Amino acid sequence: MIADTEIARVFETSWPAAEYAEAGGFRVGRGQGGGGRVSSARALGPGWDASAIARIADLQRGWGERPLFRVTDGDAALEQALAAEGFRHGNPTAVMAADCAVLAQAARPRLSSFDIWPPLAIQADIWAAGAIPESRQAAMRRVTLPHTALLGRVQDRAAGAAFVAADGAVAMIHAIEVVPALRRQGVAGWLIGRAAEWAQAQGATRLALAVSRANTPACALYDRLGFAELGGYGYWSRD
């Protein structure tokens, strides 16, 4: 997915599909509503077989899911093969990472963020009210790595939630959601700082995340916090 093998690994292991299949040099995830990352097919290397694309689409339909491929930026050969099969590109996404020590040392108000597992009902409610319904929360429960949920607090109210898992020297944060009425008060940054602090306790030195390039406010925040882009990908879908 990207050249950094540690981050490429945690990208997959920290948000797993319900099951996987392999065909023609591709690995296919059955996401069961867990989002594009776990509901897509990706090439395992350059030796993929274009004739497998149609078979994979049939497999995904058999699972009750839309045909979907996740393609690393710059993989023109796979993009062309998918376009020839009627797939269309969408949702360009960046993968970013930052130093945990730098993130963890940023000032956070007292009682502004906590790591809690299993998640509280209010965290599940914050996710569900945003872009993380129960079907996506199920991916968190499938993680076998060290992991935790994060709760952000402002104005004496639960204000945000996130999820983080660590795989060796890298941790990855997912599902960052902030209550709309409580945004622009620093909650997302506090969640990230708490995630970095927790990750350090697991032995990780870097914190990674994925963000839609269309989400310009989030991209700007991560840039200010010190995240650097390492690569990216896009989804190719077909009805």
Beta strands, then each sheet from edge to edge (+ up, - down):
strand 1: 19-23
strand 2: 26-30
strand 3: 41-43
strand 4: 68-72
strand 5: 88-99
strand 6: 113-116
strand 7: 147-154
strand 8: 157-167
strand 9: 170-178
strand 10: 206-212
strand 11: 228-237
sheet 1: 1+ 2- 3+
sheet 2: 4+ 11- 5+ 10- 9- 8+ 7- 6+
end
